[in-house]
Structure formats: C-alpha cells, structure tokens
Amino acid sequence: MKKRKALITGIDGQDGSYLSELLLEKGYGVYGIVRRVALEDPEHHLWRIRHLLNKINIYSGSLESYPSIFKVVEKVKPDECYHLAAQSFVSYSFEDEFSTINTNINGTHFVLSAIKERAPKCKFYFAASSEMFGHAKEVPQNEFTPFHPRSPYGISKVAGFDLTRNYREAYNLFACNGILFNHESPRRGFEFVTRKITNTVAEIKLGLSKELKLGNLEAKRDWGFSGDYVLAMWLMLQQDKPDDYVIGTGETHTVKKFVELAFGYAGLDWKKYVKKDELLFRPAEVNVLQGDYSKAKKILGWKPTVKFEDLVKMMVDADLERLKNRVC
C-alpha cells in the first residue's frame, strides 16, 4: 500500500510537532514547510521537532510568497495538507496588524490555490481559532455561533475560514475548518500567557526571577492539551465529507485560576509575585471563550483526555525540569 503523504505548514510550531509525531505513528510520509531562517538556525527555531528531523522532510517556504508555496505543493503532491502556520500571537497582531493580516490571509489563499492547481485531491485542514468568536453573543460557542472578532488576528482567521469554505463550495476541495479553542503544552511559545506563567513560576521557584507581570486576570478561556487537539485535526480529514468543527474542552477558567494552580503546585503564594500591568491589556478584550465540542464528539468520536489541572501541572513540571538542567 502506498504511503500517504502529509504536508504541514508551521511544522516547527507546537501543534506541528505533535501532529508530526501522530502522523509518523500512523505511517505517513511527513513533509513540512518552514521559513528559510529556521533552516539557517535549526538549534533555535526547530527545537520542537529536533528529535524528528531524521524522519521528516523539510522545505523552506514563505506564506508571503506564492511561488515558494506552489513549488513545494507541486513537488510533494500531498494527500493531506494541514495549514497551521500563521502569525498567531494575538497581542502582537495589534502592534503589527498589517503584517498579521497580510501573512495570515494571503498565506492561506496561497496554500489553497496551490492545492487546487497541483493537488486537487488533497484533503485540506485550516487552523481556525476561537478568537473568531471574540465578543460572542452566546456561551458556550458552537459551529453556528456568529463571529465577532476583536483583534487583527481574529479577523485574519475569519477570512481564512471563509476562504476555506469557499474553496470547498466553489472548487469541490475536501477542505475543513478546525475552530480550535486555546490549547497548550510544554511546547507552547514563551510569549503566550500560559507558558509565560509556568516558565516564570519555575524561575521564581529556582531563584531566577522575582515577579510575574500580567494583564487581565479575569479573562476566561477554554484551555486544552495540544496533543489531544492534533488528533481532532487528523480525524476531520478521515471523514467521508468535509465539514467544520469546534474543538475545545467545554470548560472555562480565568487566567487567575491558571496562575493560582501553577504557583500553588510549586508551593508558592501567587499574590506575592504577580503584578498587574495595564500595558498588557488588549485594546479590545475577549472576555469569555468556551467551546461546545458536541459535534466533534458525535461525528469524529473525539473528546479531550487531559484535564485543566493536569495540563497546568504538566507545563510547570516541564519548565522546572528544563531550568534545573540549565542551572546544573
């Protein structure tokens, strides 16, 4: 039987690394697109997939360059494509909205167009986001909840969602949108609030830091484990018909609760170390995100396996272990 080929944009990110592991376990040939700078400095940029580099195929490409994306798709001719790459840090999208919108919208369009032209039978997954709901009119949010994005990032993801749906309806591509709520892991980028919290907790515990500055502690999010969520991505592309799915845990917790658990697990009193910084508040806040994943449970047979409390502990343990090894 011919080995299936999967192309992953953003293979060097959190989700890309877990997805690569999953696909390799299932016998896929795994191909990834990364920026040229990542290949020039793999120790710094490819740390999440360092253990996989002898098992996967990496190509340089840019979401800002259609020819580079077209060339890779034409060469690989994938059976499945997981489009995960994006400028995904919400706060940064306010600082550079032009770059965020250009990269995320055009990049998605480039990948879809290249697949239509050179691999029309390829099944396509787009990493949509709960940030599309923004100022949501209902809680929890499902596939029918209207979008009301509150950031340039959220706006760019709505455009990507619509592009994906349009290519499905106009060109009969097998194209799915995964509306994923926040998902974390020890491989999360340090700029994201969850990793910022667990890394700083570990630093304080080891005497390497003295305080943690945060913005809105009352913001509520639906946090799950990235390793669970990449399975949902794969399951979407194994169905008979393409569709869109919300992926979440169905639970919501405040940033403050995450802080309390992380510090408490390390035996620390968070109130002694956390400082509120008004500069870290978003210009337009998203207050409550909570996903209703009942459709994914019914059709895909998917459900989250890692509890919120266990996710926090997992991340704190990983950062403590990493920093202990560095100190020693």
N, C-alpha and C positions, 0 to 999 in steps of 0.2 A: 504493500500500500504506500502510495506517495505521501511523503511527509508534508503536512500543512505548513505554510509559511505565514508568519505574523509580523507585521511592520508596526513598530511603536514609535511615535514621536514623543519626545520627552522621556525616553527610556532611562535617562540618568536621574530622574526625579524619584520621589518617594513611591508613588504608585507604579511608575515604570519598573522599578526594581522588583517590587513584589509580583507584579504581573509577569515579568520575565521569568521569575522562579516558577510560577504556576504553569506557564506555557511550556517551559522546558520539561517539567514533570509530566506533562501530557504529551510529550513527544514532538512538539513543534520545532521548526526551524525559526529562530528568533532574530529579527533584524531591527536595528534601531537607528534613529536619526538624532544626532546631537550637533551643537554648534561647533565650528572649527576650533574655537578657543578651548573647548573641552578636550579635544584630541591633543592639543598642544600642551595641556597641563592636566593629564588624567588623574594624577595623585590628588589634586584639589577638586576637580569637577566630577570625577567618575567614582568617588569613594563608595557610593551606594551599590554600584554594580562591579566593583573591583574583583569580587570573587566569581563573577560570571564572564569576565572578558574573554576567556578561552573557549566559551561555549556559545557565544552570540556573535553576530556580525554588526559592526558599527559603520555608519556612513555619516559624513559631515553634510549638513544642510541647514538652511535658514528659513524660518517661517516668513521672512520678508523677501524671499527670492523664489518666485515660481519656477524658474528653470532648475534650481537645485532640488526642489521637491519633485518636480516632474521626472528628473533624471533618475532619482532613487526609486520611485514607483515603477518606472519603465524597466529598470534593471531587476528589481526584486519580484515584481508582479505578485504581490501578496494575495493570500486567500482571505486574510483578515487584517484590518488596519485599526489600531487603537490610537486615536488622536488625543494625546494627553498634554502635549506641550502648550504652554501659554505663559504670559506674564500673569501670575496667579496671586500675587500679594496685594490684597485689597487696598491697604493704606498707601502703597506706592502708586497705585493707579490714580489716586488723587494728585500726587506730585507730578506725574508724567502721564496725563490722560491721553495725549496724542499717540505716544509710543504704545501704550496698552491697547488702545482701540485699533491702531494700525496692525500691530503684531497679531492680536487675537482674532480679529475679524478676517483680515486678508489671509492670515496663515491657514485658517480653517477653510476658506474659499479655495486656496491653492491646493490643499490636500484633496478636497472633494473633487475639484476639477481634474486633477491628475489621475485620480482613480477612475473617474468617468471616461477619460480618454484612453488610459493604458491598462486598467484592470477593472473593467465594468462589473465583473462577477465577484469582486472583492466585497466582503462584508465590512461595514464601517461603523466604528463606535466614536461618538463625540462626548468628551468630558464636559457636560453641562454642570451647573452649580446651583446650590440652594440660594446663592446670592442673587439669583434672578428674581426670587420672590420679594426680596427686600422688605418694603413696607407692606407686608402681607395682610390681606383682608380677612384671613382665617387661620386658625391654629388647630390642628396641625395642617401642613401643606401637602397636597397630593398632585397628581398629574393634571388636574383641572383647575387648580388654583391660579388666578391671574398673576402675571408677572408685574412687579413694580420695583425694578432695580434702583438701588440707592448709591451706586458707585460706577465709575467708568468701567471697572472690571465686570460688574454685574450686567451693565449694558452690553459689553462686548460678548458676554456669554449668551444673552438673549439673541443677539444677532447670529451667533454660531448655531444656536438651537434652531432658529428659523431657516438658516442655510441648509442644515442637515435635513430638516423636514422637507424643504423644497426640493432637494436633490432626490429624496425618496419618492416624492409625488410626481415630480416632473420627468425624472430620468429612470425611475424604477430601480434605483440603487437600494441595496439592503443596508439602510442607514438607521442607526439607533442613537437616541439621546439618553445618557445616563445622568439624571438630575441628582447628583451626589451631595449629601449634606457633609458637614465637616468630618474629616477622617484623619486620624493622627497615627503616629508610631514613633519609635526611636529614630526613624529615618527622616522625620519631619525637618524642614528647614528651620534654622535658628531664628529667622525673622518672624515666624508665626508665633502667636501668643502662647500656645500650649507648650511649644518647645522652649520658648523664652522662659517660661515659668519653671519647667522641670530642670533645665540647664542651670538656671540661677539658683534654684533650691540646692542642687548638687554643689555648686560653687560655694554657697554660704555654709553648707554642712562641712565642707572641707577647708573652710577658712580662706577661700579665694575671692569672695565677694561679700559685700556688707548690706546691699539693698537691692530691691527689685522695683522698677518704675513701670506702672501700668496705667492704662486709660480707664475705660468704662468697665467697672467690675460687675455691673448689673446686667450686662448683655447676656442673653440666653441663647445657647447653641445646642444642637443635636450632634454629639461627638461619638464617632465610632472608630473602629480599627481598620486601617488601610488594607491590611491583609485580607480582611473579610470582603471589602468593597471591590477588590480586583476580581474576585470570584464572580461577583454580580455582573461585572463588565463582560466577562467571558460567557456567562450564561445567556446574556442578551443576544449574543451573536450565534448561539446554538439553536435558537428557536426557528420555527418554520416561517414566521413572518416578522418583519422589523417593527419595532414599536419603541415607545419612550417609557422610562421607569424612574420613579423616585426611590432612592436608596438612602436609608437612614436607620436609626435605632428606635424611633418613636418616643424617645425620652429627651428632655431638655434640661440643661443645667446652666447656672450662671458661671461667669468667669471666676467670681468669688469662690464658688464651690470647688472649682478646679484648684484654685490657689490653696484653699483650706485643706483639701485632701493631699496635695503634693507636699506642702510644708508639714502637715501632721504626720504623714508617712515617714518623713525624715526626722521626726521628733522635734520639730521647730514650731514656734508660735508665729504665724504669718504676720500678725499685727505689728510685730517688732521690726519687720523688714520691708514691708510693702508700702510704697509711696505712690500716691495718685498724681499723675502728670497730665494736666489739661491739654498739653500739646499732643498727647497720644490719642485723644478722642477723634473720631471720624467727623468730617464736616456734616455728613448725613448718616446718622446711626441706623443700624438694623437691630431692632431690639429682641425679637423672638423668632427663632427658626426651629421648627420641629417637623420631622418628616413622617409621613404616613406611607409605610412601605408595603401595605397590604396587597397591592397589585403584584409587586415583585415576589411576595411570599406565595401568592396563589398561582401565578403563571410560571415563575422561574424556580420556585421551590427554595427561594433564598431567605435567609434570616441572619442577623448578626450573632456572633458567638462570643465576643469579648465584651464584658460589662464595663461600664464607665469607670468604676473604681479600680478595676483590674488594669484598664488602659493607663490610668494615671500612674499606678504603681510600676507598670512595665516601663514607662518612659523615665520615671525617676531612677529606677534601678539601672537602666542602661546608661544614663548620664553620670550616675555615681561611679559605675564601673569604668566608664571611659576616662573620667577625670582622675580617678585613683591610679589608673595605669600611667597616665601622663605625669602625675605628681611623683610617682615612684620611679 
